[in-house]
Amino acid sequence: MGFIGEIKKDKTMIEILNNYQEQLIQVAKSDLSREQEQTPEWLMKYRAGRRFPRKKFFGSRIVYYPAAGADFQPLEIFGSAGAAHCFVMADYWITPQQVADVLSNAHFAGFVLDSLVRLPLEEVFKPNWTRHFDQDLIEEDERLRFFKMINAEGFAFMAIYTKEYHRLALLYLGFEAVEAYDRLFCQGRSPKPPYGILVQNHGMGGDWNQMANPDSYVAQLADEFGRPRWLIGQDNYENWRDYEPVSDITHGGVHSTARRLFLDSRIVRGNGVLLPEADPTNLNPARVNLSISPQ
C-alpha cells in the first residue's frame, strides 16, 4: 500500500512539474513585440556630438553582449521587435579602427547607421566603483596581457541606427567584458541589471572567462546584483542556471551557432504566471518569435 502510495505521489509530483513547465512555456512563448516599448524620448532627440547621456542611456532597457565581436544578433532580435532600444557590446580582441569599420558597415533588420562618434571612457564609466570579482585571475591570464598590448586604455563608440521613425543606440566598448559588466550593472545601492544578455563561449576567441558557463563571473555577478530577464544562449547547452528556453532555434554569430531565447524562470511565480516587467498585475501571454523583419 505504501509502495502504491509512493507511485501515486511521484506521479502527482511529475504531473505538477510538467504542468508548471507547460504553463511557463505557454506564458513565455511570445512575440517579443508583446513587450514592445516606445523609443525613449531622449534617444529620439539625441544628436551626435552631444555629451553621452549616461544616466538616460542606462536608465533605459539595455541588452548586453560580452565578447561580442561583430555579431549584431541582439539588435536584430530585440531591436526589430521594439522590446529594447539600447545595447552594449564589449570585446577586448578588437581595435578602434576595426570597431569603427564594423559599426559603419552594419546592416540588420532594415536599420542603417545614422551617426557614429567615439566617446571618452570617462563619459561611460563612473570614476568611483567597487570591484566584485578577483582581479588577480585576470592579471594572470596571458590573453588579457596580449589585449593590453593591442589597446591598453580601452575605448568606446556610440552608434545610432535608424529605420523610418525608429532608433537604436549601440554603445560599443573595447574593454574587458566582465569588468565592464561590474562597473555598469553592479554598482550603488540599487543597481539595474540589463534587460537581456547574449552569452556565448568562444573557445578559440580568447575569452579568459567563458561567458555562457553557469559559474562564469558574469553569471555570478548577475546572481548577486540582479539577473537579466531574457538570455540568448546556445541551444542544447547548459548556459546560466534557471533560464528556460522559450523559442525555436535561430542561428547567429560568425559560425551560425544554433541559439534560443531563454527566460529567467525566477520571475515566474505561483502557477507558472509570468510577471511582466512593467505591470506585475497584467498577465502577458504571447509567443516568442525570433524571425527578423525583412529589410
C-alpha positions as CSV (number, residue, x, y, z in Angstrom):
1,M,0.0,0.0,0.0
2,G,2.8,2.3,0.8
3,F,4.6,1.4,-2.4
4,I,1.4,2.3,-4.5
5,G,1.0,5.4,-2.5
6,E,4.6,6.5,-3.3
7,I,4.0,5.8,-7.0
8,K,0.8,7.9,-6.9
9,K,2.7,10.6,-5.0
10,D,5.6,10.6,-7.5
11,K,3.2,10.6,-10.5
12,T,1.3,13.5,-9.0
13,M,4.5,15.5,-8.5
14,I,5.6,14.8,-12.0
15,E,2.2,15.9,-13.3
16,I,2.5,19.1,-11.2
17,L,6.1,19.8,-12.5
18,N,5.0,19.1,-16.1
19,N,2.0,21.3,-15.8
20,Y,4.2,24.0,-14.3
21,Q,6.7,23.7,-17.2
22,E,3.9,23.8,-19.8
23,Q,2.4,26.9,-18.2
24,L,5.8,28.6,-18.2
25,I,6.4,27.8,-21.8
26,Q,2.9,28.9,-22.9
27,V,3.1,32.1,-21.0
28,A,6.6,33.0,-22.1
29,K,6.4,31.8,-25.7
30,S,5.5,35.1,-27.1
31,D,6.5,37.5,-29.7
32,L,8.9,39.9,-28.0
33,S,6.8,42.7,-29.6
34,R,4.3,42.0,-26.8
35,E,7.0,43.7,-24.6
36,Q,7.4,46.4,-27.1
37,E,8.3,49.9,-25.8
38,Q,8.3,53.3,-27.3
39,T,11.6,54.6,-28.5
40,P,12.9,56.6,-25.5
41,E,12.3,60.3,-25.9
42,W,15.9,61.2,-25.1
43,L,17.1,58.8,-27.9
44,M,14.7,60.4,-30.5
45,K,16.2,63.8,-29.6
46,Y,19.8,62.7,-29.3
47,R,22.3,64.2,-31.8
48,A,25.9,63.2,-32.5
49,G,28.4,65.4,-30.8
50,R,26.5,65.9,-27.6
51,R,27.8,64.5,-24.4
52,F,26.9,60.9,-23.8
53,P,23.7,60.8,-21.8
54,R,24.9,58.2,-19.4
55,K,22.0,58.4,-16.9
56,K,19.3,58.3,-19.6
57,F,21.0,55.6,-21.5
58,F,21.5,53.2,-18.6
59,G,18.0,54.1,-17.3
60,S,16.6,52.5,-20.5
61,R,16.2,48.8,-21.2
62,I,19.7,47.5,-22.0
63,V,20.7,44.4,-23.8
64,Y,24.3,43.4,-23.0
65,Y,26.6,41.3,-25.2
66,P,30.0,40.3,-23.7
67,A,32.7,39.1,-26.1
68,A,30.5,40.4,-28.9
69,G,32.9,40.7,-31.8
70,A,30.9,41.8,-34.9
71,D,27.7,39.8,-34.0
72,F,24.6,42.0,-34.1
73,Q,22.0,39.4,-33.3
74,P,20.8,41.0,-30.1
75,L,20.0,44.2,-32.1
76,E,18.3,42.0,-34.7
77,I,16.1,40.2,-32.2
78,F,15.3,42.8,-29.6
79,G,15.6,45.9,-31.8
80,S,13.4,44.6,-34.6
81,A,10.8,43.6,-32.0
82,G,10.9,47.0,-30.3
83,A,11.5,45.3,-27.0
84,A,14.7,47.3,-26.3
85,H,16.4,50.2,-27.9
86,C,19.7,50.5,-26.1
87,F,22.6,47.9,-26.5
88,V,26.1,47.5,-25.1
89,M,28.6,45.3,-26.8
90,A,32.0,44.7,-25.3
91,D,35.1,42.9,-26.6
92,Y,38.8,43.3,-25.9
93,W,40.1,41.5,-29.0
94,I,39.3,44.3,-31.4
95,T,40.9,47.6,-32.3
96,P,39.2,51.0,-32.5
97,Q,39.6,51.0,-36.3
98,Q,38.1,47.6,-36.6
99,V,35.1,48.6,-34.5
100,A,34.6,51.8,-36.5
101,D,34.6,49.8,-39.7
102,V,32.2,47.1,-38.3
103,L,29.8,49.7,-37.0
104,S,29.9,51.8,-40.2
105,N,29.1,48.8,-42.4
106,A,26.5,47.1,-40.2
107,H,23.1,46.4,-41.7
108,F,20.4,44.5,-39.7
109,A,16.7,44.2,-39.7
110,G,16.4,47.2,-42.0
111,F,18.3,49.5,-39.7
112,V,21.1,51.7,-41.1
113,L,23.8,53.9,-39.5
114,D,22.7,57.4,-38.7
115,S,25.7,58.6,-36.6
116,L,28.9,57.3,-35.1
117,V,31.1,59.0,-32.5
118,R,34.0,57.9,-30.3
119,L,33.5,58.6,-26.6
120,P,35.9,59.2,-23.8
121,L,35.6,56.3,-21.4
122,E,35.2,58.9,-18.6
123,E,31.7,59.6,-20.0
124,V,30.8,55.9,-19.9
125,F,32.2,54.7,-16.5
126,K,31.8,56.4,-13.2
127,P,35.2,57.2,-11.6
128,N,34.4,55.5,-8.3
129,W,33.4,51.9,-8.3
130,T,33.8,48.7,-6.3
131,R,35.2,45.6,-7.8
132,H,33.2,42.4,-7.1
133,F,35.4,39.8,-8.7
134,D,39.0,38.6,-8.4
135,Q,41.3,40.9,-10.4
136,D,44.3,38.6,-9.8
137,L,42.8,35.9,-12.0
138,I,42.5,38.4,-14.9
139,E,46.0,39.7,-14.5
140,E,47.4,36.2,-14.5
141,D,45.8,35.4,-17.8
142,E,48.1,35.8,-20.8
143,R,45.3,36.7,-23.2
144,L,44.5,39.8,-21.2
145,R,48.1,40.8,-21.2
146,F,48.1,40.5,-25.0
147,F,44.9,42.6,-25.2
148,K,46.6,45.4,-23.2
149,M,49.3,45.3,-25.9
150,I,46.6,45.9,-28.5
151,N,44.8,48.6,-26.7
152,A,46.0,49.4,-23.2
153,E,43.4,52.1,-22.3
154,G,40.2,50.7,-23.8
155,F,37.8,52.8,-25.9
156,A,34.1,53.4,-26.6
157,F,31.9,54.2,-29.6
158,M,28.3,55.4,-29.7
159,A,26.4,54.4,-32.9
160,I,22.8,55.4,-33.7
161,Y,20.9,53.2,-36.2
162,T,17.6,54.3,-37.7
163,K,14.7,52.7,-39.6
164,E,11.8,55.0,-40.6
165,Y,10.8,56.5,-37.2
166,H,12.7,54.0,-35.0
167,R,16.1,54.5,-33.5
168,L,18.5,52.1,-31.7
169,A,21.6,53.2,-29.7
170,L,24.6,50.9,-29.5
171,L,27.5,51.5,-27.1
172,Y,30.5,49.5,-28.2
173,L,33.2,49.1,-25.6
174,G,36.8,48.0,-26.4
175,F,37.1,46.7,-22.9
176,E,37.2,43.6,-20.8
177,A,33.6,42.4,-20.6
178,V,33.5,41.1,-17.0
179,E,34.8,44.4,-15.6
180,A,32.5,46.3,-17.9
181,Y,29.5,44.4,-16.6
182,D,30.6,45.0,-13.0
183,R,31.1,48.7,-13.5
184,L,27.9,49.3,-15.4
185,F,25.4,47.0,-13.7
186,C,26.6,46.1,-10.2
187,Q,27.3,49.5,-8.5
188,G,25.4,51.5,-6.0
189,R,22.5,50.7,-3.7
190,S,20.0,49.7,-6.4
191,P,21.9,48.5,-9.4
192,K,19.7,47.9,-12.5
193,P,20.5,44.7,-14.4
194,P,20.4,44.5,-18.2
195,Y,17.0,43.6,-19.7
196,G,18.6,41.0,-21.8
197,I,22.0,39.4,-22.4
198,L,23.6,37.2,-25.1
199,V,26.2,34.7,-23.7
200,Q,28.4,32.6,-26.0
201,N,31.6,30.6,-25.2
202,H,34.3,31.3,-27.8
203,G,36.8,28.5,-27.4
204,M,39.2,29.9,-29.9
205,G,38.2,33.5,-29.4
206,G,40.4,34.3,-26.4
207,D,37.9,34.7,-23.7
208,W,39.6,34.4,-20.3
209,N,36.3,33.6,-18.7
210,Q,33.7,31.5,-20.6
211,M,30.6,33.8,-20.5
212,A,27.9,31.1,-21.0
213,N,29.1,28.8,-18.2
214,P,26.7,28.8,-15.2
215,D,29.6,29.7,-12.9
216,S,31.2,32.4,-15.1
217,Y,32.0,35.7,-13.4
218,V,29.2,37.5,-15.3
219,A,26.7,34.8,-14.2
220,Q,27.8,35.2,-10.6
221,L,27.6,39.0,-10.7
222,A,24.1,38.7,-12.2
223,D,23.0,36.3,-9.4
224,E,24.3,38.8,-6.8
225,F,23.1,42.1,-8.3
226,G,20.2,41.3,-10.5
227,R,19.6,38.9,-13.4
228,P,18.6,39.8,-16.9
229,R,15.1,39.0,-17.8
230,W,16.0,37.5,-21.1
231,L,19.0,35.5,-22.3
232,I,20.1,34.4,-25.7
233,G,22.1,31.3,-25.4
234,Q,23.4,28.3,-27.3
235,D,20.9,25.6,-28.0
236,N,21.5,22.2,-26.2
237,Y,23.9,23.8,-23.8
238,E,23.6,24.4,-20.0
239,N,24.0,28.2,-20.2
240,W,23.1,30.0,-17.0
241,R,21.0,28.3,-14.3
242,D,17.2,28.7,-14.1
243,Y,16.8,30.1,-17.6
244,E,14.1,28.3,-19.6
245,P,14.1,28.0,-23.4
246,V,11.1,29.8,-24.8
247,S,11.7,30.0,-28.6
248,D,12.5,27.9,-31.6
249,I,16.1,27.7,-32.8
250,T,17.6,30.7,-34.5
251,H,21.2,30.9,-35.8
252,G,23.6,33.7,-35.3
253,G,27.3,34.7,-34.9
254,V,30.3,34.1,-37.1
255,H,29.7,30.4,-37.1
256,S,25.9,30.5,-37.4
257,T,25.5,29.0,-33.9
258,A,22.2,27.4,-33.1
259,R,20.7,29.6,-30.3
260,R,17.4,30.0,-28.4
261,L,15.8,32.8,-26.4
262,F,15.6,31.9,-22.7
263,L,13.5,33.5,-19.9
264,D,14.6,33.8,-16.3
265,S,12.3,31.2,-14.6
266,R,12.9,33.0,-11.3
267,I,10.5,35.8,-12.4
268,V,7.7,33.2,-12.6
269,R,5.5,33.0,-9.5
270,G,2.6,30.8,-8.5
271,N,1.1,28.6,-11.2
272,G,3.5,29.5,-14.0
273,V,2.3,33.1,-14.3
274,L,4.8,35.4,-15.9
275,L,5.1,38.7,-14.2
276,P,5.6,41.4,-16.9
277,E,8.3,43.8,-16.2
278,A,6.2,47.0,-16.3
279,D,3.0,45.7,-14.7
280,P,3.0,42.7,-12.3
281,T,-0.8,42.6,-12.3
282,N,-1.1,42.2,-16.0
283,L,-0.6,38.7,-17.5
284,N,1.0,39.0,-20.8
285,P,0.9,35.6,-22.7
286,A,2.4,35.6,-26.1
287,R,4.7,33.5,-28.3
288,V,8.3,34.3,-28.8
289,N,9.1,34.8,-32.5
290,L,12.8,35.2,-33.4
291,S,12.2,35.8,-37.0
292,I,13.7,39.0,-38.3
293,S,11.7,41.7,-40.1
294,P,12.5,41.9,-43.8
295,Q,14.9,44.7,-44.8
